[in-house]
Every structure is written in C-alpha cells, then in structure tokens.
Amino acid sequence: MADTNGTAFDIVVLGGGSGGYAAALRAAQLGKSVALVEADKVGGTCLHVGCIPTKALLHAAELADHAREGAHYGVHTTLEKIDMAGVNEYKATVIGRLYKGLQGLIKSRNITVFEGYGKLVAKDTVEVDGQRITGQNIILGTGSYARTLPGLEIGGRVITSDQALQLDWVPKSVIVLGGGVIGSEFASVWKSFGADVTIIEALPHLVANEDEALSKAFERQFRKRGITFNLGVRFAGVTQDDNGVHVSLEDGKTFDAELLLVAVGRGPRTSGLGYEDQGITLDRGFVITNDRLHTGVGNIYAVGDIVPGLQLAHRGFAQGIFVAEEIAGLNPATIVESGIPRVTYSDPEVASVGLTEARAKEVHGADNVEILEYNLGGNGKSQILGTQGFVKLVRQKDGPVIGVHMIGARVGELIGEGQLIVNWEAYPEDVASLVHAHPTQNEALGEAHLALAGKPLHAHN
Ligand SMILES: Cc1cc2nc3c(=O)[nH]c(=O)nc-3n(C[C@H](O)[C@H](O)[C@H](O)COP(=O)(O)OP(=O)(O)OC[C@H]3O[C@@H](n4cnc5c(N)ncnc54)[C@H](O)[C@@H]3O)c2cc1C
C-alpha cells in the first residue's frame, strides 16, 4: 500500500499508453496500489496519434467514397468538398470523449497519476521531476515513436504519421514511403480525399507481413483505385523546396509530390530512460523479456511496443492485463503472439490471425497443410456492399484451423470470430455446424468452413 507521503506503491507503471494503462487498471482492480507516470496524455499513441484518429480519418474517407459512388446504387450524391477543419473536429471529438472516459476510469480505480517525464533510477524507483516514486514492482510501457531512415530528416514537407494527423489541408499529391499498415492506411485516406498517391516500398509487396495471397489481392485493389506503388526498390534520397518533395530511388527513378509521408516502422522509446543502467537487456532498443514479460531484473516487467513483436494496441492491453495478474499471483496463461488478430483498416480492409500459408508450411511441412479460399463473390452481403475479396483458411491436415486471412470491405469486423476459431483450435466441422446469420459477411466464414469440411453450400467448386 502507499506510504504516508504517497510515493511508495505496490506497482509503478512508467508510460500511460495501451500497455501501461491496461496494466494499471487491472492491477487496481486486483487491489494493488498503483502509480501511473505519464509525460503527455494517458491513452498514449493509440488514442491520441494512432489507432483512433486514423480510423476516424478512414471513416471520413469511406463517406467520401460513398458520396462519389451513390449513383451506382441509384442514390444520386456528389462529393462537394473535403473540409479538413470539419474532419479534424470530428476526429478530435471522438478522441476527446474517449480520453475523458479513460481519465474517469483511472480516477475511479484510485490510480495515482504522476504527470511528468519519468526515469528508472533504481530497480524499484522511478524519478519524475526530482520526485522519487518507489514500487515493489515496476512496469515499463514507454511505447514507440515514428522511425525514419538514416539521412532522412523529418521536417517541412517530409512528415510522419504524427504530422499527417494534424494536416488541415488535403494534399494534391503524396508519396508514402512504406507500404505496411500505417502507410497503406494513410494512402487509402488520401486517395479517397482526392490526392494522387504513390507508395514506395522496399519489400516485394504491400502489407508484406500478411499472407502473400492477401498482399497480392490488396495490390490489385489499390491499383484499381488508382493508387500507384513501386515495390522492391529502396529509397535513395529526398529534397524539398517551395513546390514540393523530390524523391529518388536506388534504381534511378524519381517522383515528385507535395508531401512525403515516412511510414517505415516504429522504434521503441527506451533511450535515456535508465533501463540499461539498471541491467535491463536491450536489443536495438527493444526491451528483452521472458515469455512472462519479466525483464530478468528485480521485479521489473515490460509491456507494449517496447517489447519485440507485433506493435498493436490490443497486444499492449493483453500484456498489461497479463503482467498485473502475474504480479497478483494469478499465474495467467502466456500470450500466444500468432493468436493476436491483425487488421489494416484501409479500403479494402485486410484482417488475419494465426499462421500464413507460408509459415504454416514451414512449421508443419508442406504436405501437412490444407488451404481453402472462399470468394466473397458468393456472399450476399458482400455483393450488396459492392465489395470484392475472399476468406482464406489455413488448416493443419486433419487438424484444426491455424490461420484465417480475409480481404474486403469491413472484414476487420469478422476477425473476432476468426480469432476464436484459431485460438480455440477449432476444426472445420466445429465451425461448419454453427449457424451464421444470412445475409451477413460473417457468413463467408461459415461458408468457408462448410467448404473445408467437405460440404460447400454457395461455392462453385
Ligand atoms: C498512425 C498509427 C496508427 C495505429 N493504428 C493502430 C490500430 O488501428 N490498431 C492497433 O492495434 N494499433 C495501432 N497502432 C499501434 C498502437 O498505437 C500501439 O501499438 C500502442 O499505442 C502501443 O501502446 P504502448 O502502451 O506500448 O505505447 P504508447 O501508446 O506509445 O504509450 C506510451 C506512453 O508512454 C509515455 N511515455 C514515454 N516515455 C515516458 C517517460 N519517460 N515518462 C513518462 N511517460 C512516458 C508516452 O507519452 C505515451 O503516452 C497505430 C499506431 C500508429 C502510429
């Protein structure tokens, strides 16, 4: 419990983002006294400059596309203009409501918030503006920052997602460096808002971490939308002037645009925070932990983007809850990284959980993996929405489904069932016997499992 001057706690959490605040909330629920140290705003990257604002932009982008396409459905609409002030106000309102809710939650659980920049100064102590806060346990959750490439300076017309989210105008043209999740989401927004968009990606595919079938389908749909991309060639340099940015690639190609968005990944925010001084092992800045998220030093744990692996908010939440329960002695089950769902919220959406076909073949052997693709062409609701795509299932031969991969409008909302299937190690027959409502996109998952169980209904094979 807290001592009389209120600076000794059961748990001190450094960083109030998805990982840190989830740990704090769960620990408080379990009766622990908790200090939460936050330099900026609780909610962190996800709430203020990540998940939530980007998804608000993507929703506005979807409305813009619907306005353009209304006539196709017999509803004659035109897109008058994108008013970025209005879009930003809507985005800020969403963030504001959630921020207020989170602050209320933290207060209601009696968590003591220290506003300021914290540093680990001993194995059980975080110092904030000269004040020492001690904890029987420390949880590090200092998150990540937008990385750049050597020699590529952020400034002016060269921006990261942080500045992109503050833009109060729609660029006529943008170059997006990096075709991963964040780059693809911004490319999708700007295209819908009317910009010419070019993506530059050094890897051979867009959303390259996904199953190759999804990446290829994604590229086809982006191409159809008029988003251009250049794959497999590395960025060489950029200059900027009053007119725009001038980007060159290692193969000599050049591109001009008003802005360059650098979306080449996120680095761990761990430098200068005293972690190494206390004996914590860092690898390229990431905090190395065991599978119970313990750093191997004192009672210090780490959660979220500073721990190598998927940099996703819901992974941070899960890790935060895990560590709080671990400290409380509840012996929680370890988190299986491949069981964490992944979504790219662009148009089209991409959603997956479990192993890709390639990875499954590496793990189980090529002969022990079965694949099934169910085209959304056979799904009534997808036809109504006018979307294309498919569900791809990866199954261990005669065994459970070990991968669910989907592309198409709104498939992010289907991944909830996908993750239950994979994480509960369901067999195709188990899912096939469950009734899916008609007409829903969810039904595509049911149909895919019917087909994999050998009794396809709406499938032409
Ligand atoms: C543009 C963008 C879009 C994204 N979209 C999604 C999405 O749709 N879905 C998804 O799951 N994930 C998404 N992410 C990723 C998600 O935001 C992160 O995975 C998540 O925020 C990580 O949580 P965290 O707690 O590790 O760190 P953060 O959220 O980065 O929080 C760390 C906190 O620690 C504070 N801090 C750091 N150092 C100190 C210090 N020394 N003292 C005090 N406080 C400190 C920071 O101010 C910050 O509030 C997105 C990220 C970006 C950038």
The ligand as an SDF file (V2000), in Angstrom:
LIG
                    3D

 53 58  0  0  0  0  0  0  0  0999 V2000
   -0.7160    6.0220  -37.0470 C   0  0  0  0  0  0  0  0  0  0  0  0
   -0.8760    4.8120  -36.1810 C   0  0  0  0  0  0  0  0  0  0  0  0
   -1.9920    4.0180  -36.2970 C   0  0  0  0  0  0  0  0  0  0  0  0
   -2.1540    2.9100  -35.4810 C   0  0  0  0  0  0  0  0  0  0  0  0
   -3.2820    2.1510  -35.6280 N   0  0  0  0  0  0  0  0  0  0  0  0
   -3.4490    1.0720  -34.8250 C   0  0  0  0  0  0  0  0  0  0  0  0
   -4.6350    0.3000  -34.9070 C   0  0  0  0  0  0  0  0  0  0  0  0
   -5.5440    0.6050  -35.6760 O   0  0  0  0  0  0  0  0  0  0  0  0
   -4.7700   -0.7680  -34.0970 N   0  0  0  0  0  0  0  0  0  0  0  0
   -3.7820   -1.1390  -33.2190 C   0  0  0  0  0  0  0  0  0  0  0  0
   -3.9380   -2.1290  -32.5160 O   0  0  0  0  0  0  0  0  0  0  0  0
   -2.6450   -0.4190  -33.1140 N   0  0  0  0  0  0  0  0  0  0  0  0
   -2.4570    0.6690  -33.8870 C   0  0  0  0  0  0  0  0  0  0  0  0
   -1.3270    1.4280  -33.7560 N   0  0  0  0  0  0  0  0  0  0  0  0
   -0.3010    0.9830  -32.7910 C   0  0  0  0  0  0  0  0  0  0  0  0
   -0.6570    1.3710  -31.3620 C   0  0  0  0  0  0  0  0  0  0  0  0
   -0.8630    2.7540  -31.2990 O   0  0  0  0  0  0  0  0  0  0  0  0
    0.4750    0.9480  -30.4350 C   0  0  0  0  0  0  0  0  0  0  0  0
    0.7400   -0.4130  -30.5950 O   0  0  0  0  0  0  0  0  0  0  0  0
    0.1290    1.2070  -28.9830 C   0  0  0  0  0  0  0  0  0  0  0  0
   -0.1580    2.5580  -28.7650 O   0  0  0  0  0  0  0  0  0  0  0  0
    1.3060    0.7810  -28.0980 C   0  0  0  0  0  0  0  0  0  0  0  0
    0.9930    1.0090  -26.7530 O   0  0  0  0  0  0  0  0  0  0  0  0
    2.1510    1.2440  -25.6980 P   0  0  0  0  0  0  0  0  0  0  0  0
    1.4760    1.3400  -24.3660 O   0  0  0  0  0  0  0  0  0  0  0  0
    3.2340    0.2760  -25.8620 O   0  0  0  0  0  0  0  0  0  0  0  0
    2.7970    2.6350  -26.0670 O   0  0  0  0  0  0  0  0  0  0  0  0
    2.2130    4.1540  -26.3620 P   0  0  0  0  0  0  0  0  0  0  0  0
    0.8030    4.0560  -26.7220 O   0  0  0  0  0  0  0  0  0  0  0  0
    3.1870    4.7070  -27.2870 O   0  0  0  0  0  0  0  0  0  0  0  0
    2.2680    4.7840  -24.9280 O   0  0  0  0  0  0  0  0  0  0  0  0
    3.4380    5.0750  -24.2660 C   0  0  0  0  0  0  0  0  0  0  0  0
    3.1630    6.2190  -23.3340 C   0  0  0  0  0  0  0  0  0  0  0  0
    4.3000    6.4000  -22.5030 O   0  0  0  0  0  0  0  0  0  0  0  0
    4.5470    7.7780  -22.3450 C   0  0  0  0  0  0  0  0  0  0  0  0
    5.9640    7.9240  -22.0410 N   0  0  0  0  0  0  0  0  0  0  0  0
    7.0190    7.5650  -22.7990 C   0  0  0  0  0  0  0  0  0  0  0  0
    8.1600    7.8040  -22.1490 N   0  0  0  0  0  0  0  0  0  0  0  0
    7.8300    8.3150  -20.9570 C   0  0  0  0  0  0  0  0  0  0  0  0
    8.5630    8.7510  -19.8430 C   0  0  0  0  0  0  0  0  0  0  0  0
    9.8880    8.7100  -19.8300 N   0  0  0  0  0  0  0  0  0  0  0  0
    7.8900    9.2260  -18.7700 N   0  0  0  0  0  0  0  0  0  0  0  0
    6.5370    9.2650  -18.7580 C   0  0  0  0  0  0  0  0  0  0  0  0
    5.7920    8.8720  -19.7840 N   0  0  0  0  0  0  0  0  0  0  0  0
    6.4280    8.3800  -20.8750 C   0  0  0  0  0  0  0  0  0  0  0  0
    4.1440    8.3960  -23.6550 C   0  0  0  0  0  0  0  0  0  0  0  0
    3.8320    9.7600  -23.5170 O   0  0  0  0  0  0  0  0  0  0  0  0
    2.9350    7.5420  -24.0260 C   0  0  0  0  0  0  0  0  0  0  0  0
    1.7360    8.1160  -23.5640 O   0  0  0  0  0  0  0  0  0  0  0  0
   -1.1520    2.5710  -34.5330 C   0  0  0  0  0  0  0  0  0  0  0  0
   -0.0270    3.3760  -34.3930 C   0  0  0  0  0  0  0  0  0  0  0  0
    0.1030    4.4990  -35.2000 C   0  0  0  0  0  0  0  0  0  0  0  0
    1.3060    5.3660  -35.0220 C   0  0  0  0  0  0  0  0  0  0  0  0
  1  2  1  0
  2  3  1  0
  2 52  2  0
  3  4  2  0
  4  5  1  0
  4 50  1  0
  5  6  2  0
  6  7  1  0
  6 13  1  0
  7  8  2  0
  7  9  1  0
  9 10  1  0
 10 11  2  0
 10 12  1  0
 12 13  2  0
 13 14  1  0
 14 15  1  0
 14 50  1  0
 15 16  1  0
 16 17  1  0
 16 18  1  0
 18 19  1  0
 18 20  1  0
 20 21  1  0
 20 22  1  0
 22 23  1  0
 23 24  1  0
 24 25  2  0
 24 26  1  0
 24 27  1  0
 27 28  1  0
 28 29  2  0
 28 30  1  0
 28 31  1  0
 31 32  1  0
 32 33  1  0
 33 34  1  0
 33 48  1  0
 34 35  1  0
 35 36  1  0
 35 46  1  0
 36 37  1  0
 36 45  1  0
 37 38  2  0
 38 39  1  0
 39 40  1  0
 39 45  2  0
 40 41  1  0
 40 42  2  0
 42 43  1  0
 43 44  2  0
 44 45  1  0
 46 47  1  0
 46 48  1  0
 48 49  1  0
 50 51  2  0
 51 52  1  0
 52 53  1  0
M  END
$$$$
